Amino acid sequence: MKPLKAEKTTVLLAPQTLTHGSTTTANFDLLDVKGEAEIMVSFGALAGAGTAPSSIVISESDDTVVSNFAEISTSFSTGAAAVGANESVRFFVNRANGGRKRYLRLAITVPAGSTNSNILAAATGRVVQQGEDPASTSEYGSTVVREI
């Protein structure tokens, strides 16, 4: 088992309000990642009925050109009925066989509605580093790291 120090966590979406009728995206660079990657999307309180995301999609590409991203699989999408207030959705992408592309793209679509149907959300990406532990705290991927 790898120690926790071998994990790298990246903030994909800092906690924010996603506006009704919009799609919010974030890219996750998996350069040199040979194993699994995880994307976790967390939601706060929902304003009312019908305000859950209408879709959460994970796509992939060899570069960051938006038109080059292709949805990985319909099994990586979830509808509004699959997530509720104060819940999280976790996606695991296996890169061990080398078949996945370098960049993952998270896209969260919020249904159109009243101005009160915005959604509070945050997302992180996590991978386990291959090989040796990071040489310095800057290689962990988080903004602040303390070793005690």
Backbone as CSV, one residue per row, in Angstrom:
resi,resn,N_x,N_y,N_z,CA_x,CA_y,CA_z,C_x,C_y,C_z
1,MET,0.836,-1.172,0.000,0.000,0.000,0.000,0.881,1.235,0.000
2,LYS,0.529,2.212,-0.828,1.293,3.449,-0.906,0.923,4.348,0.264
3,PRO,1.903,5.062,0.821,1.582,5.998,1.902,0.775,7.181,1.363
4,LEU,0.098,7.873,2.260,-0.698,9.022,1.857,0.136,10.074,1.150
5,LYS,1.424,10.168,1.480,2.278,11.162,0.846,2.438,10.909,-0.646
6,ALA,2.092,9.719,-1.121,2.207,9.421,-2.546,1.009,9.939,-3.336
7,GLU,0.004,10.445,-2.628,-1.182,10.970,-3.310,-0.974,12.427,-3.692
8,LYS,-1.520,12.795,-4.829,-1.483,14.185,-5.282,-2.924,14.627,-5.494
9,THR,-3.311,15.701,-4.812,-4.663,16.227,-4.930,-4.617,17.600,-5.579
10,THR,-5.498,17.817,-6.524,-5.576,19.077,-7.251,-6.983,19.630,-7.129
11,VAL,-7.103,20.906,-6.829,-8.409,21.555,-6.804,-8.800,21.846,-8.247
12,LEU,-9.865,21.219,-8.709,-10.361,21.462,-10.064,-11.346,22.623,-10.077
13,LEU,-12.245,22.640,-9.133,-13.182,23.747,-8.955,-13.162,24.145,-7.494
14,ALA,-12.675,25.344,-7.210,-12.760,25.850,-5.848,-14.240,26.008,-5.508
15,PRO,-14.619,25.900,-4.236,-16.034,26.037,-3.890,-16.612,27.315,-4.506
16,GLN,-17.687,27.149,-5.257,-18.292,28.279,-5.958,-19.748,27.992,-6.261
17,THR,-20.462,29.053,-6.602,-21.858,28.927,-7.007,-21.904,28.794,-8.514
18,LEU,-22.498,27.714,-8.988,-22.661,27.489,-10.418,-24.008,28.078,-10.824
19,THR,-23.985,28.932,-11.804,-25.162,29.677,-12.226,-26.134,28.808,-13.008
20,HIS,-27.423,29.002,-12.759,-28.463,28.236,-13.468,-28.321,28.441,-14.975
21,GLY,-28.544,27.375,-15.718,-28.470,27.423,-17.170,-27.065,27.453,-17.727
22,SER,-26.063,27.122,-16.913,-24.676,27.195,-17.377,-23.986,25.835,-17.310
23,THR,-22.849,25.750,-17.989,-21.971,24.582,-17.878,-20.612,25.073,-17.400
24,THR,-20.124,24.487,-16.332,-18.829,24.844,-15.759,-17.868,23.693,-16.020
25,THR,-16.642,24.009,-16.449,-15.684,22.971,-16.805,-14.352,23.175,-16.093
26,ALA,-13.593,22.093,-15.993,-12.238,22.131,-15.453,-11.450,20.978,-16.071
27,ASN,-10.193,21.224,-16.369,-9.315,20.191,-16.921,-8.420,19.617,-15.836
28,PHE,-8.099,18.339,-15.965,-7.242,17.628,-15.012,-6.114,16.989,-15.816
29,ASP,-4.887,17.478,-15.622,-3.713,16.992,-16.356,-3.175,15.736,-15.683
30,LEU,-3.100,14.639,-16.435,-2.645,13.361,-15.890,-1.286,12.952,-16.456
31,LEU,-0.445,13.916,-16.759,0.895,13.632,-17.259,1.630,12.723,-16.267
32,ASP,2.193,11.638,-16.754,2.981,10.667,-15.970,2.164,9.845,-14.982
33,VAL,0.849,9.930,-15.011,0.016,9.102,-14.125,-0.207,7.764,-14.816
34,LYS,0.175,6.690,-14.143,0.082,5.352,-14.729,-1.034,4.511,-14.134
35,GLY,-1.613,4.958,-13.039,-2.652,4.167,-12.375,-4.011,4.809,-12.471
36,GLU,-4.701,4.873,-11.331,-6.052,5.422,-11.293,-6.038,6.910,-10.981
37,ALA,-7.011,7.601,-11.549,-7.274,8.997,-11.212,-8.698,9.066,-10.681
38,GLU,-8.915,9.956,-9.733,-10.246,10.137,-9.164,-10.644,11.604,-9.304
39,ILE,-11.873,11.833,-9.698,-12.461,13.167,-9.659,-13.649,13.090,-8.717
40,MET,-13.666,13.980,-7.716,-14.770,14.007,-6.772,-15.429,15.384,-6.838
41,VAL,-16.732,15.382,-7.088,-17.521,16.602,-7.164,-18.454,16.607,-5.960
42,SER,-18.419,17.694,-5.191,-19.262,17.805,-3.996,-20.216,18.978,-4.147
43,PHE,-21.442,18.776,-3.661,-22.480,19.795,-3.771,-22.949,20.216,-2.393
44,GLY,-23.302,21.491,-2.275,-23.875,22.026,-1.050,-25.381,21.933,-1.107
45,ALA,-26.026,22.768,-0.322,-27.486,22.793,-0.298,-28.025,23.207,-1.662
46,LEU,-29.104,22.563,-2.069,-29.761,22.901,-3.325,-30.916,23.850,-3.031
47,ALA,-31.150,24.783,-3.939,-32.156,25.824,-3.699,-33.577,25.283,-3.663
48,GLY,-33.850,24.205,-4.370,-35.204,23.661,-4.378,-35.287,22.524,-5.373
49,ALA,-36.486,22.069,-5.627,-36.689,20.956,-6.552,-36.162,21.314,-7.940
50,GLY,-35.514,20.359,-8.573,-35.033,20.551,-9.929,-33.737,21.322,-10.054
51,THR,-33.059,21.577,-8.939,-31.823,22.354,-9.024,-30.564,21.498,-9.015
52,ALA,-30.700,20.198,-8.923,-29.522,19.336,-9.006,-28.951,19.436,-10.422
53,PRO,-27.661,19.132,-10.599,-27.082,19.219,-11.941,-27.820,18.300,-12.914
54,SER,-28.008,18.780,-14.144,-28.650,17.930,-15.135,-27.654,16.934,-15.706
55,SER,-26.349,17.254,-15.637,-25.345,16.266,-16.039,-23.988,16.617,-15.446
56,ILE,-23.218,15.574,-15.199,-21.812,15.683,-14.823,-21.103,14.732,-15.768
57,VAL,-20.243,15.272,-16.622,-19.633,14.471,-17.677,-18.116,14.522,-17.546
58,ILE,-17.480,13.370,-17.733,-16.027,13.285,-17.790,-15.646,12.958,-19.235
59,SER,-14.797,13.808,-19.813,-14.307,13.617,-21.177,-12.789,13.536,-21.135
60,GLU,-12.188,13.176,-22.276,-10.729,13.078,-22.339,-10.210,13.606,-23.665
61,SER,-8.934,14.040,-23.651,-8.292,14.543,-24.863,-6.777,14.471,-24.680
62,ASP,-6.054,14.497,-25.807,-4.592,14.548,-25.763,-4.082,15.965,-25.538
63,ASP,-4.958,16.962,-25.697,-4.580,18.362,-25.491,-5.750,19.081,-24.829
64,THR,-5.631,20.390,-24.654,-6.677,21.129,-23.951,-7.617,21.894,-24.894
65,VAL,-7.574,21.576,-26.181,-8.496,22.197,-27.136,-9.898,21.634,-26.877
66,VAL,-10.829,22.516,-26.562,-12.168,22.091,-26.127,-12.836,21.156,-27.133
67,SER,-12.718,21.453,-28.419,-13.393,20.634,-29.433,-12.791,19.236,-29.581
68,ASN,-11.624,18.983,-28.990,-10.991,17.665,-29.086,-11.420,16.708,-27.979
69,PHE,-12.111,17.190,-26.962,-12.535,16.324,-25.865,-13.701,15.447,-26.302
70,ALA,-13.624,14.175,-25.929,-14.696,13.218,-26.214,-15.118,12.579,-24.899
71,GLU,-16.426,12.442,-24.721,-16.932,11.813,-23.507,-16.390,10.397,-23.426
72,ILE,-15.904,10.014,-22.247,-15.301,8.690,-22.074,-16.343,7.595,-22.242
73,SER,-17.464,7.744,-21.552,-18.494,6.714,-21.575,-19.752,7.288,-20.970
74,THR,-20.877,6.815,-21.414,-22.122,7.279,-20.814,-22.215,6.840,-19.358
75,SER,-21.465,5.843,-18.963,-21.486,5.426,-17.559,-20.784,6.451,-16.667
76,PHE,-20.089,7.419,-17.282,-19.431,8.466,-16.507,-20.274,9.733,-16.441
77,SER,-21.536,9.645,-16.807,-22.442,10.780,-16.711,-23.496,10.451,-15.668
78,THR,-23.994,11.466,-15.032,-25.034,11.240,-14.049,-26.097,12.309,-14.192
79,GLY,-27.318,11.944,-14.018,-28.403,12.908,-14.122,-28.772,13.487,-12.776
80,ALA,-29.733,14.395,-12.795,-30.138,15.090,-11.575,-30.646,14.140,-10.499
81,ALA,-31.259,13.043,-10.912,-31.808,12.110,-9.926,-30.710,11.370,-9.167
82,ALA,-29.480,11.387,-9.692,-28.407,10.603,-9.085,-27.655,11.343,-7.988
83,VAL,-27.883,12.643,-7.839,-27.152,13.402,-6.827,-28.094,14.394,-6.162
84,GLY,-27.867,14.598,-4.880,-28.723,15.511,-4.139,-27.914,16.498,-3.330
85,ALA,-28.596,17.227,-2.484,-27.960,18.229,-1.642,-26.953,17.582,-0.702
86,ASN,-25.831,18.249,-0.520,-24.787,17.821,0.415,-24.267,16.420,0.109
87,GLU,-24.214,16.075,-1.157,-23.691,14.779,-1.579,-22.491,14.978,-2.493
88,SER,-21.752,13.902,-2.698,-20.600,13.902,-3.597,-20.753,12.798,-4.629
89,VAL,-20.159,13.022,-5.786,-20.098,12.020,-6.839,-18.621,11.779,-7.116
90,ARG,-18.214,10.510,-7.157,-16.805,10.166,-7.398,-16.698,9.390,-8.698
91,PHE,-15.719,9.791,-9.517,-15.431,9.127,-10.783,-14.009,8.587,-10.710
92,PHE,-13.820,7.323,-11.072,-12.496,6.714,-11.114,-12.163,6.382,-12.560
93,VAL,-10.993,6.805,-13.006,-10.548,6.562,-14.373,-9.245,5.788,-14.297
94,ASN,-9.217,4.593,-14.892,-8.040,3.733,-14.847,-7.133,4.017,-16.047
95,ARG,-5.907,4.417,-15.760,-4.924,4.685,-16.818,-3.840,3.606,-16.867
96,ALA,-4.007,2.535,-16.124,-2.980,1.504,-16.024,-2.665,0.839,-17.359
97,ASN,-3.666,0.688,-18.211,-3.439,0.001,-19.486,-2.941,0.939,-20.581
98,GLY,-2.780,2.237,-20.265,-2.265,3.196,-21.233,-3.272,3.628,-22.277
99,GLY,-4.519,3.224,-22.144,-5.515,3.536,-23.152,-6.182,4.892,-22.996
100,ARG,-5.978,5.563,-21.876,-6.625,6.853,-21.633,-5.737,7.988,-22.122
101,LYS,-6.349,9.110,-22.392,-5.622,10.280,-22.871,-5.091,11.116,-21.703
102,ARG,-4.260,12.116,-22.012,-3.563,12.879,-20.976,-4.497,13.741,-20.127
103,TYR,-5.472,14.390,-20.735,-6.322,15.334,-20.010,-7.725,14.786,-19.809
104,LEU,-8.226,14.951,-18.596,-9.635,14.702,-18.319,-10.310,16.060,-18.198
105,ARG,-11.565,16.112,-18.584,-12.321,17.359,-18.495,-13.620,17.080,-17.762
106,LEU,-13.826,17.800,-16.689,-15.057,17.728,-15.922,-15.992,18.812,-16.441
107,ALA,-17.233,18.466,-16.720,-18.244,19.442,-17.138,-19.506,19.228,-16.314
108,ILE,-19.916,20.260,-15.592,-21.132,20.200,-14.777,-22.141,21.153,-15.404
109,THR,-23.296,20.624,-15.773,-24.348,21.447,-16.368,-25.462,21.635,-15.355
110,VAL,-25.811,22.891,-15.130,-26.882,23.252,-14.198,-28.116,23.591,-15.031
111,PRO,-29.262,23.017,-14.715,-30.454,23.293,-15.530,-30.877,24.752,-15.430
112,ALA,-31.491,25.229,-16.504,-32.041,26.585,-16.486,-33.221,26.620,-15.532
113,GLY,-33.394,27.718,-14.892,-34.502,27.858,-13.952,-34.530,29.261,-13.417
114,SER,-35.089,29.415,-12.271,-35.152,30.738,-11.659,-33.775,31.132,-11.153
115,THR,-33.607,32.382,-10.803,-32.310,32.849,-10.304,-31.961,32.201,-8.974
116,ASN,-32.907,31.533,-8.356,-32.647,30.856,-7.088,-32.206,29.407,-7.272
117,SER,-31.976,28.979,-8.530,-31.623,27.576,-8.759,-30.122,27.378,-8.985
118,ASN,-29.298,28.296,-8.486,-27.852,28.114,-8.559,-27.442,26.976,-7.630
119,ILE,-26.264,26.385,-7.891,-25.792,25.238,-7.122,-24.409,25.532,-6.567
120,LEU,-24.202,25.276,-5.295,-22.886,25.388,-4.679,-22.135,24.089,-4.944
121,ALA,-20.939,24.176,-5.533,-20.183,22.961,-5.879,-18.686,23.193,-5.733
122,ALA,-17.962,22.101,-5.588,-16.496,22.093,-5.570,-16.061,20.763,-6.156
123,ALA,-14.838,20.712,-6.705,-14.338,19.457,-7.273,-12.836,19.353,-7.061
124,THR,-12.399,18.135,-6.774,-10.970,17.851,-6.653,-10.611,16.666,-7.537
125,GLY,-9.357,16.625,-7.939,-8.814,15.494,-8.666,-7.708,14.878,-7.832
126,ARG,-7.593,13.563,-7.843,-6.597,12.899,-7.002,-5.974,11.747,-7.772
127,VAL,-4.666,11.605,-7.638,-3.936,10.489,-8.231,-2.922,9.982,-7.216
128,VAL,-2.477,8.760,-7.404,-1.386,8.215,-6.597,-0.147,8.241,-7.470
129,GLN,0.884,8.914,-6.988,2.116,9.034,-7.745,2.794,7.675,-7.858
130,GLN,3.432,7.472,-8.984,4.189,6.247,-9.195,5.629,6.481,-8.762
131,GLY,6.295,5.436,-8.326,7.709,5.567,-7.982,7.914,6.131,-6.599
132,GLU,8.911,7.005,-6.466,9.311,7.527,-5.168,8.337,8.579,-4.648
133,ASP,8.415,8.807,-3.329,7.629,9.872,-2.725,8.106,11.208,-3.265
134,PRO,7.247,12.224,-3.221,7.640,13.547,-3.685,8.887,14.056,-2.963
135,ALA,9.742,14.769,-3.690,10.992,15.287,-3.125,10.749,16.499,-2.242
136,SER,9.682,17.244,-2.508,9.373,18.425,-1.704,7.857,18.559,-1.591
137,THR,7.422,19.388,-0.647,5.987,19.555,-0.445,5.304,20.202,-1.644
138,SER,6.037,20.900,-2.482,5.419,21.540,-3.652,4.937,20.512,-4.673
139,GLU,5.425,19.284,-4.599,5.038,18.251,-5.548,3.760,17.504,-5.155
140,TYR,3.148,17.879,-4.035,1.917,17.200,-3.595,0.692,17.649,-4.364
141,GLY,0.741,18.821,-4.995,-0.391,19.307,-5.761,-1.339,20.192,-4.979
142,SER,-1.296,20.142,-3.661,-2.162,20.994,-2.857,-1.516,22.355,-2.668
143,THR,-2.324,23.337,-2.318,-1.808,24.679,-2.121,-0.910,24.755,-0.898
144,VAL,-1.339,24.126,0.183,-0.565,24.180,1.432,-0.378,22.755,1.931
145,VAL,0.853,22.399,2.220,1.164,21.064,2.764,2.056,21.261,3.984
146,ARG,1.731,20.580,5.051,2.559,20.606,6.258,2.897,19.163,6.623
147,GLU,4.173,18.890,6.797,4.585,17.584,7.288,4.915,17.732,8.756
148,ILE,4.286,16.886,9.584,4.551,16.977,11.018,4.936,15.618,11.568
